[in-house]
Amino acid sequence: MAAAALAATVTVGAVSAAADVAGSSGVGDSYFPESGNGGYNATHYDVVLRFTPKGHQVTATVTMTAKATEALRSFNLDFRGPQITSVTVDGKRAGHTRDGDELIVTPAAPLAEGAEFKAAVSYAGTPGAQQNGTLGTYGWVKTRDGAVVLAEPDGAANWLPVNDHPVDKAAYDFTITVPKRLKALANGEPLAPVTRGNQTTYRWHQSEPMASYLASVAIGRFEMTYGKVGGITVITAVDPKFKKDLTKVHRRTVRALRWGRRTFGPYPFKTSGGIVDDPRLDYALETQDRPVYGGFVPSEDFIVHELAHQWFGNSVTVRRWKDIWLNEGFATYAEWMWREHRSKRDGTAKTFKSYYRQPPGSPIFASPPGAPGREQMFGFPVYVRGAMTLHVLRKRVGEEKFSRILKTWTAEQGGGHGTTEQFIALSERISGKELDRLFDVWLYRKGKPKRGSW
């Protein structure tokens, strides 16, 4: 994908009234049927945002560059954010209506199939957070001195007019203006900030394709430090209440990053690091490049888990949410492998056995990780039984081939998407073994797998 928005040459053309259609209001994901939108592929988002602490006000213009995949008389964006002040398509005022979480945009003239176009949406107000009994608080989350965005799985629409589904990854640029006493972080590489009067503008450039739920900003009085690992810029930021832990978090991140490069293959992005902010969310999110830790100092295991997602989830992204074990099972198994690396013992086998000894009624075996259902996307089966699946695979194919499977997966699918079927096919290709039964038992059958059944 393009590293930045290019000046698009738009050919609307003569589109017959019979040919142009309204883009669909979802991509057909079985877990989130209304998330994402049809009729176009986004290639870039330019996010220009100003934050005013008084009243927690945001004014923003988000410009999406996209290519129509069919002739369109209108198209949808996912957006549940504040009041819209204007919508344009290719610089011309466009009609727009809101229907629940959908923003329906009608250009001044229909878009031809294959046409590149720019849709700009401006809004003003206070974005909000989602409250979910299973997933917790996510979206645009207020902090004591600013805000932070953690948007998995469908919280990007709280602050971005966006094609909010992982199937449509895009590059991003962020321009964030805040009072100069504050700092603003986002995904990607930092460009030089500019201060005028009592306002500072921070710019961040994410050239690698990114799913919308991984897009993030963090605004606050951060303490920061920088470093390098093999040409990768490592940026660590903490809320002032965690100032004494800044060096510790940074060093842990550097160690985990070095190990990850050896274990999973080349790091897929230009920057890394982490952000520790103040809301007590009791979870972290693998926002691209720099994970966000919600109100706590992360342990080494926690950091390894979130950095592993940079390969498994961020670079290789699920095409459908039911395959979430490809993110969480892999990151959990990375924790097990890290502890094994640190102890120099076969710690993964010990961890596997401790979980396998759990009774059949354990939450670990409550649902199959390959089809957990929307309410169990982030439950124990996806994380733990997903990791157990990888351990069983490792023992079946051997150390050398298991390592090759992981590195080939990140190399061949990196920058794009992966499905469970593709991972099974890759595992069989590299190992030379028939593995359908193993994956069927561990990923798709209900209950605790019986010994000898795989």
C-alpha positions as CSV (number, residue, x, y, z in Angstrom):
1,M,0.0,0.0,0.0
2,A,1.0,3.6,-0.5
3,A,3.2,5.2,2.2
4,A,1.2,8.4,2.2
5,A,-1.8,9.9,0.5
6,L,-1.1,10.8,-3.1
7,A,-2.9,13.3,-5.2
8,A,-5.6,11.1,-6.6
9,T,-6.7,11.4,-10.2
10,V,-10.4,10.7,-10.1
11,T,-12.3,9.5,-13.1
12,V,-15.9,9.5,-12.3
13,G,-17.0,8.9,-15.8
14,A,-20.5,8.5,-17.1
15,V,-22.1,6.0,-14.8
16,S,-25.6,4.9,-15.8
17,A,-28.3,5.2,-13.1
18,A,-29.0,1.5,-13.6
19,A,-25.4,0.5,-12.9
20,D,-24.5,2.5,-9.8
21,V,-25.4,1.1,-6.4
22,A,-25.3,1.9,-2.7
23,G,-22.3,0.3,-1.0
24,S,-23.2,-2.3,1.5
25,S,-23.3,-1.4,5.2
26,G,-21.2,-4.4,6.3
27,V,-18.6,-6.8,5.1
28,G,-20.6,-9.9,6.2
29,D,-18.5,-10.8,9.2
30,S,-20.6,-13.4,11.2
31,Y,-19.6,-11.8,14.5
32,F,-19.9,-8.1,13.5
33,P,-22.2,-8.1,10.5
34,E,-22.6,-4.3,10.4
35,S,-18.9,-3.6,10.8
36,G,-17.0,-2.5,7.7
37,N,-18.5,-1.4,4.4
38,G,-18.7,-2.7,0.9
39,G,-18.1,-1.0,-2.5
40,Y,-14.6,0.4,-1.9
41,N,-11.1,-0.4,-0.5
42,A,-9.5,2.3,1.7
43,T,-5.8,2.9,1.1
44,H,-5.0,5.8,3.4
45,Y,-6.5,7.9,6.2
46,D,-5.3,11.4,7.0
47,V,-6.3,12.3,10.6
48,V,-6.1,16.0,11.5
49,L,-7.2,16.5,15.1
50,R,-7.2,19.3,17.7
51,F,-7.7,18.5,21.4
52,T,-8.9,21.1,23.9
53,P,-8.7,19.9,27.5
54,K,-11.5,22.2,28.7
55,G,-14.7,20.2,28.0
56,H,-12.6,17.5,26.5
57,Q,-13.4,18.9,23.1
58,V,-12.1,17.5,19.8
59,T,-12.3,19.0,16.4
60,A,-11.2,16.8,13.6
61,T,-11.1,16.2,9.8
62,V,-10.5,12.6,8.6
63,T,-9.8,12.2,4.9
64,M,-10.1,8.7,3.5
65,T,-8.4,7.9,0.2
66,A,-10.1,4.8,-1.4
67,K,-10.8,3.0,-4.6
68,A,-14.3,2.1,-5.7
69,T,-14.7,-1.7,-6.3
70,E,-18.0,-1.1,-8.0
71,A,-20.0,1.8,-9.4
72,L,-21.3,3.7,-6.4
73,R,-24.1,6.3,-6.0
74,S,-23.4,6.2,-2.2
75,F,-21.2,4.5,0.3
76,N,-21.0,4.0,4.0
77,L,-18.5,4.8,6.7
78,D,-18.7,3.4,10.3
79,F,-19.0,6.4,12.7
80,R,-20.6,6.8,16.1
81,G,-18.7,9.9,17.0
82,P,-19.7,13.5,17.6
83,Q,-21.7,15.9,15.5
84,I,-20.6,16.1,11.8
85,T,-19.9,19.6,10.5
86,S,-19.1,18.8,6.9
87,V,-18.6,16.0,4.4
88,T,-16.9,16.3,1.0
89,V,-16.0,13.8,-1.8
90,D,-13.1,15.0,-4.0
91,G,-13.5,18.5,-2.6
92,K,-17.2,18.8,-3.4
93,R,-19.9,18.9,-0.8
94,A,-21.6,15.5,-0.4
95,G,-24.9,14.6,1.0
96,H,-24.8,12.6,4.2
97,T,-27.2,11.0,6.7
98,R,-26.6,9.0,9.9
99,D,-28.4,5.7,10.6
100,G,-27.2,4.3,14.0
101,D,-23.5,3.6,13.6
102,E,-23.5,4.1,9.8
103,L,-22.6,7.3,8.0
104,I,-24.1,7.2,4.5
105,V,-22.3,9.5,2.0
106,T,-23.8,10.5,-1.3
107,P,-21.2,12.2,-3.6
108,A,-22.3,15.0,-5.9
109,A,-21.8,12.6,-8.8
110,P,-21.7,8.8,-8.8
111,L,-18.3,7.1,-8.6
112,A,-17.2,4.8,-11.4
113,E,-15.9,1.3,-10.7
114,G,-12.1,1.6,-10.3
115,A,-12.2,5.3,-9.5
116,E,-9.9,6.7,-6.7
117,F,-11.6,9.2,-4.5
118,K,-11.1,11.2,-1.3
119,A,-13.9,11.4,1.3
120,A,-13.3,14.1,4.0
121,V,-15.5,14.1,7.2
122,S,-15.2,16.9,9.8
123,Y,-16.7,16.7,13.2
124,A,-16.7,18.6,16.6
125,G,-17.5,17.4,20.1
126,T,-16.4,14.7,22.5
127,P,-15.8,11.2,21.3
128,G,-16.9,8.5,23.7
129,A,-16.1,5.0,24.9
130,Q,-17.9,1.7,24.5
131,Q,-19.0,-0.1,27.6
132,N,-19.3,-3.8,27.2
133,G,-19.7,-6.4,30.0
134,T,-17.4,-8.9,28.2
135,L,-14.9,-6.5,26.6
136,G,-14.8,-3.8,29.2
137,T,-14.2,-0.1,28.3
138,Y,-12.8,0.7,24.8
139,G,-12.9,3.4,22.2
140,W,-11.9,7.0,23.0
141,V,-11.1,6.8,26.7
142,K,-10.7,10.0,28.8
143,T,-7.7,10.2,31.1
144,R,-6.8,12.7,33.8
145,D,-4.8,14.8,31.5
146,G,-6.0,13.9,28.0
147,A,-7.3,10.8,26.3
148,V,-6.1,7.4,24.9
149,V,-7.7,5.2,22.2
150,L,-8.0,1.4,22.5
151,A,-10.4,0.3,19.9
152,E,-10.5,-3.5,19.6
153,P,-12.8,-4.9,18.2
154,D,-15.1,-2.2,16.8
155,G,-14.2,1.0,18.7
156,A,-12.5,2.9,16.0
157,A,-15.8,4.2,14.8
158,N,-16.1,6.1,18.1
159,W,-13.5,8.7,16.9
160,L,-12.8,7.9,13.2
161,P,-15.2,7.9,10.2
162,V,-13.7,4.6,8.9
163,N,-14.2,1.3,7.2
164,D,-14.0,-0.4,10.6
165,H,-13.1,-4.0,9.9
166,P,-9.7,-5.7,9.8
167,V,-10.2,-6.9,6.2
168,D,-9.6,-3.3,4.9
169,K,-6.2,-2.2,6.1
170,A,-4.7,1.1,5.2
171,A,-1.8,3.5,5.8
172,Y,-2.3,6.5,8.2
173,D,-1.0,9.9,8.9
174,F,-1.8,11.8,12.1
175,T,-1.6,15.5,12.8
176,I,-2.5,16.2,16.4
177,T,-2.5,19.7,18.0
178,V,-2.6,20.0,21.8
179,P,-1.7,22.6,24.4
180,K,2.1,22.7,24.6
181,R,2.2,21.3,28.1
182,L,0.8,18.0,26.6
183,K,2.2,15.5,24.2
184,A,0.4,13.5,21.5
185,L,1.5,10.1,20.4
186,A,0.1,7.9,17.6
187,N,1.1,5.0,15.4
188,G,4.1,4.9,13.2
189,E,7.2,7.2,12.9
190,P,7.3,10.6,14.6
191,L,8.0,13.7,12.5
192,A,9.3,16.9,14.0
193,P,6.7,18.7,16.2
194,V,5.9,22.3,15.7
195,T,5.1,24.8,18.4
196,R,3.2,28.0,17.7
197,G,2.2,30.1,20.7
198,N,0.8,27.9,23.4
199,Q,0.0,25.0,21.0
200,T,2.1,22.1,19.7
201,T,1.4,20.0,16.6
202,Y,2.6,16.4,16.6
203,R,2.8,14.4,13.4
204,W,3.0,10.7,13.0
205,H,3.3,8.6,9.8
206,Q,2.3,5.0,9.6
207,S,3.3,3.7,6.2
208,E,2.5,0.0,6.9
209,P,-1.0,-1.3,6.3
210,M,-3.0,-1.1,9.6
211,A,-6.4,-2.4,10.7
212,S,-8.6,0.4,12.1
213,Y,-8.9,-1.2,15.6
214,L,-5.1,-0.8,15.9
215,A,-5.1,3.0,15.2
216,S,-4.5,5.0,18.3
217,V,-3.7,8.3,19.8
218,A,-2.6,9.0,23.3
219,I,-2.6,12.6,24.7
220,G,-1.2,13.5,28.1
221,R,1.8,14.8,30.1
222,F,4.0,11.8,29.2
223,E,7.5,11.1,30.3
224,M,9.4,9.5,27.3
225,T,12.5,7.8,26.3
226,Y,14.0,6.5,23.1
227,G,16.3,3.8,21.9
228,K,17.3,1.6,18.9
229,V,17.1,-2.1,18.2
230,G,18.7,-3.0,14.9
231,G,17.5,0.1,13.2
232,I,14.1,0.0,14.8
233,T,13.2,3.1,16.8
234,V,11.9,2.2,20.2
235,I,9.7,4.9,21.9
236,T,8.4,4.3,25.4
237,A,6.1,6.8,27.1
238,V,4.5,6.7,30.6
239,D,2.0,8.8,32.5
240,P,3.8,10.9,35.2
241,K,2.5,8.6,37.9
242,F,4.6,5.8,36.4
243,K,7.7,8.0,35.9
244,K,10.0,5.8,38.1
245,D,9.1,2.8,36.0
246,L,9.9,4.3,32.6
247,T,13.4,2.8,32.3
248,K,12.2,-0.6,33.5
249,V,9.4,-0.7,30.9
250,H,11.7,0.5,28.2
251,R,14.4,-2.2,29.0
252,R,11.8,-4.9,29.1
253,T,10.5,-3.8,25.8
254,V,13.9,-3.8,24.2
255,R,14.7,-7.4,25.5
256,A,11.3,-8.7,24.2
257,L,11.8,-7.1,20.8
258,R,15.3,-8.6,20.4
259,W,13.9,-12.0,21.3
260,G,10.9,-11.6,19.0
261,R,13.1,-10.9,16.0
262,R,15.0,-14.0,16.5
263,T,12.0,-16.2,17.2
264,F,9.3,-14.9,14.7
265,G,11.4,-13.3,12.0
266,P,12.1,-9.7,11.0
267,Y,10.1,-7.1,12.9
268,P,7.4,-5.9,10.5
269,F,7.4,-2.2,11.4
270,K,9.8,0.8,11.6
271,T,9.1,1.6,15.2
272,S,8.2,-0.1,18.5
273,G,7.8,0.7,22.2
274,G,4.9,1.0,24.5
275,I,2.6,3.5,26.3
276,V,1.6,3.2,29.9
277,D,-1.4,5.6,30.6
278,D,-3.4,6.2,33.7
279,P,-7.0,4.8,33.2
280,R,-7.3,1.6,35.2
281,L,-8.7,-0.6,32.4
282,D,-6.9,-3.7,33.6
283,Y,-5.9,-4.7,30.1
284,A,-3.5,-3.9,27.3
285,L,-4.0,-3.5,23.6
286,E,-1.5,-4.2,20.9
287,T,-2.0,-0.9,19.1
288,Q,0.3,-1.0,16.1
289,D,4.0,-0.3,16.9
290,R,3.4,0.7,20.5
291,P,1.0,-1.3,22.7
292,V,-1.0,0.6,25.3
293,Y,-1.1,-0.6,28.9
294,G,-4.1,0.6,30.7
295,G,-3.1,1.8,34.1
296,F,-0.4,-0.6,35.2
297,V,3.3,-1.4,34.8
298,P,3.5,-4.4,32.5
299,S,5.5,-7.5,33.4
300,E,7.9,-9.0,30.9
301,D,5.3,-11.6,30.1
302,F,2.7,-8.9,29.4
303,I,5.1,-7.0,27.1
304,V,6.1,-10.2,25.2
305,H,2.4,-10.9,24.6
306,E,1.6,-7.5,23.2
307,L,4.8,-7.3,21.1
308,A,4.1,-10.8,19.7
309,H,0.9,-9.3,18.3
310,Q,3.0,-7.0,16.1
311,W,3.7,-10.1,14.1
312,F,0.5,-12.1,14.9
313,G,-2.5,-9.8,14.6
314,N,-1.0,-6.5,13.4
315,S,1.2,-7.6,10.5
316,V,-0.7,-10.8,9.8
317,T,-4.3,-9.7,10.5
318,V,-7.4,-11.8,10.7
319,R,-9.7,-11.6,7.8
320,R,-12.7,-12.5,10.0
321,W,-13.1,-12.2,13.7
322,K,-13.9,-15.9,14.3
323,D,-10.2,-16.5,13.6
324,I,-9.1,-14.4,16.6
325,W,-7.2,-17.4,18.0
326,L,-4.6,-16.6,15.3
327,N,-3.9,-13.4,17.3
328,E,-4.4,-14.4,20.9
329,G,-3.4,-18.0,20.9
330,F,-0.2,-17.1,19.2
331,A,0.6,-14.2,21.6
332,T,-0.2,-16.4,24.6
333,Y,2.1,-19.1,23.3
334,A,4.8,-16.5,22.8
335,E,4.6,-15.9,26.6
336,W,5.2,-19.6,27.2
337,M,8.1,-19.6,24.8
338,W,9.6,-16.5,26.5
339,R,9.5,-18.1,29.9
340,E,11.1,-21.2,28.4
341,H,13.8,-19.0,26.9
342,R,14.5,-17.3,30.2
343,S,14.5,-20.4,32.3
344,K,16.4,-22.6,29.8
345,R,14.0,-25.4,30.6
346,D,11.1,-27.1,28.7
347,G,8.7,-24.7,30.3
348,T,6.1,-24.8,27.6
349,A,5.5,-28.5,28.3
350,K,5.1,-27.8,32.0
351,T,2.6,-25.0,31.3
352,F,0.7,-27.2,28.8
353,K,0.4,-30.0,31.4
354,S,-0.8,-27.6,34.1
355,Y,-3.6,-26.5,31.9
356,Y,-4.4,-29.9,30.5
357,R,-4.8,-31.2,34.1
358,Q,-7.8,-28.9,34.5
359,P,-11.2,-30.8,34.6
360,P,-13.5,-30.9,31.6
361,G,-15.7,-28.2,33.1
362,S,-12.8,-25.7,33.3
363,P,-13.4,-22.4,31.5
364,I,-10.4,-23.3,29.3
365,F,-12.6,-25.9,27.6
366,A,-15.8,-23.9,27.6
367,S,-15.8,-23.3,23.8
368,P,-13.7,-24.2,20.8
369,P,-11.1,-21.5,20.1
370,G,-11.5,-21.8,16.3
371,A,-15.2,-20.8,16.6
372,P,-15.7,-19.2,20.1
373,G,-18.7,-17.0,19.3
374,R,-18.7,-13.3,19.6
375,E,-19.2,-13.3,23.4
376,Q,-16.2,-15.5,23.9
377,M,-13.8,-13.8,21.5
378,F,-11.5,-12.8,24.4
379,G,-12.2,-15.7,26.7
380,F,-9.9,-18.4,28.1
381,P,-10.4,-20.9,25.3
382,V,-9.1,-18.5,22.6
383,Y,-6.0,-17.6,24.6
384,V,-5.1,-20.7,26.5
385,R,-6.6,-23.5,24.4
386,G,-5.4,-21.6,21.4
387,A,-1.8,-21.7,22.8
388,M,-2.3,-25.4,23.7
389,T,-3.1,-26.0,20.1
390,L,0.2,-24.6,19.0
391,H,2.1,-26.6,21.6
392,V,0.5,-29.8,20.3
393,L,1.5,-28.8,16.8
394,R,5.0,-28.1,17.9
395,K,5.3,-31.5,19.5
396,R,3.9,-33.2,16.4
397,V,6.1,-31.5,13.8
398,G,9.3,-31.0,15.9
399,E,11.3,-27.9,16.9
400,E,12.9,-27.1,13.6
401,K,9.7,-27.3,11.5
402,F,7.6,-25.5,14.1
403,S,10.1,-22.6,14.0
404,R,9.9,-22.6,10.2
405,I,6.1,-22.6,10.3
406,L,6.1,-19.5,12.5
407,K,8.7,-17.6,10.5
408,T,7.1,-18.6,7.1
409,W,3.7,-17.5,8.3
410,T,4.9,-14.0,9.2
411,A,6.9,-13.8,6.0
412,E,4.3,-15.0,3.6
413,Q,1.2,-13.4,5.2
414,G,2.9,-10.3,6.6
415,G,1.3,-7.0,5.7
416,G,-1.9,-8.7,4.8
417,H,-4.3,-11.3,6.2
418,G,-4.4,-14.9,7.3
419,T,-7.1,-17.5,8.0
420,T,-7.1,-20.7,10.0
421,E,-7.3,-22.7,6.8
422,Q,-4.2,-21.0,5.5
423,F,-2.3,-21.7,8.7
424,I,-3.3,-25.4,8.6
425,A,-2.3,-25.7,4.9
426,L,1.1,-24.0,5.7
427,S,1.7,-26.3,8.7
428,E,1.0,-29.4,6.5
429,R,3.2,-28.1,3.7
430,I,6.2,-27.5,5.9
431,S,5.8,-30.6,8.1
432,G,4.8,-33.0,5.4
433,K,2.2,-34.4,7.8
434,E,-1.6,-34.6,7.7
435,L,-2.8,-32.4,10.5
436,D,-6.5,-32.0,9.9
437,R,-7.5,-34.2,12.9
438,L,-5.1,-32.4,15.3
439,F,-6.6,-29.0,14.4
440,D,-10.2,-30.3,14.3
441,V,-9.9,-31.7,17.8
442,W,-8.1,-28.7,19.3
443,L,-9.8,-25.8,17.5
444,Y,-13.4,-26.9,16.6
445,R,-14.6,-29.7,18.9
446,K,-16.4,-28.8,22.2
447,G,-15.1,-30.0,25.5
448,K,-11.7,-31.1,26.7
449,P,-9.7,-33.0,24.0
450,K,-9.2,-36.6,25.1
451,R,-5.7,-38.1,25.0
452,G,-5.0,-40.0,21.9
453,S,-7.8,-38.2,20.0
454,W,-5.5,-36.1,18.0
